[in-house]
Amino acid sequence: MYEKTYNSPFLVHDDGTNSPLDHQRVISKLTVGLGVLFYRENSITLEPLPETPLGEGPGHQVPDVLLFDNAAQLTRIIIEVA
């Protein structure tokens, strides 16, 4: 397993390969929580979409979660988990 060989000067930082499960767990919780608000309760108008490319084809950025406005066909909010 990869061992971190440095002491980060930052209080909050992404552990990269040390935290893929925690990272994906947060994305999952955000998607489910926001999904309930959008699909079941209809209390938000933006659809939560996990790991969705910002454009079509290769080479486009893929945010952790985005909130999509289906009426305007636009990404309104981008969420990156760190």
Secondary structure, DSSP 8 states (H G I E B T S, - for coil): -----S--S-SS---GGG-HHHHHHHHHHHHHHHHIIIIIS---SSEEEET--SSSSTT----SEEEEETTTTEEEEEE---
